[in-house]
């Protein structure tokens, strides 16, 4: 954990180190073997997710979630204008 974050996690938050320095944040979470018991149902980013068919977009789709939400208002350098993802569950 970065030193500047130590002691700043909220109750219930957990630091999860990345598994590959070449991965983007979404990939590091969704492809982390230490989190295989977790059931990811939704997520969000502070920037647009990179292209749907590359890196993060592919990791999101492979985990059974879809990319979407309102269009991101910032600069779109990552290939999409989405910064939200989720899984629909039937009950």
N, C-alpha and C positions, 0 to 999 in steps of 0.2 A: 504494500500500500504506500502511495506517496506520503512522505512525511507531513506535507501540508494538510492532508486529509485525516491524519490520526487524531482520534478523539472527537471527530465531527460527524460520524455516522449517527443517524437517527435510530431510535428503537426499532428493531425488526430489519434494519438494513444490514447487508453483509458485503464485505469486499470480496470480489472474485477476480483473481489475477487472470490475465490473458494467457492463452495457450500457444499462440504463435504471433511473433511480432509483425508478421506481414498481414495478419488479419485485421479487418476493421472491427469496430466495437460490436456490431451486431453478430458478426461471424464468431468472435471470441466467446460470446455468451451462448449462442445457439449451437455451436459445434464443440463446446467444452465437455469432454468426457466426464469430468468431475460433477457435472450437473445433469447426468443422464436420468436421475430420479425426479427431476423437476418437470412440471407440465407447463410449458409456456403457453399463455392464452392471449397476451397482448403486450405491446411495447410501443415506445416512442423515442424519437431522437431529437436533438437540438438542431440538426441540419437535415436536408433531404437525404434519403437513402439512395445509395448508388444504384445503378441500372438494374432493372428487374431480372435480367438474364446474366448478371455478373455478381460476384462477391456477395454482398449483403442481400440484395434482392433475391438471389438464388437460395441463400441460407434461410431466409424468411419463408419462401415458398416451400422448400424442402422440409420445414418444420410444420407444415400444414396451415400456415397463416397466409393472409392476403395483405397486400400493401395498399394503402389508400388514405382516406381522410381529406380534409379540406386542403386545397393547394397551398403549399408553403409560399409565403410572401417574400422571402429573401432571394438571394442569388442562387440560381440552379446550376451549380457546377458538378453535381454528383450524378446527373442522368435522369432523375425523377423529380417531381415536385411534391412528393409524399414524405411525411416523417412520422406516420403512424402505421401500425400493423396489428392484426388481430386474427383470432380463430372463431368462427361461428360454431356454436354447439347446439345440437338439438336436444330438447328435453322431453 
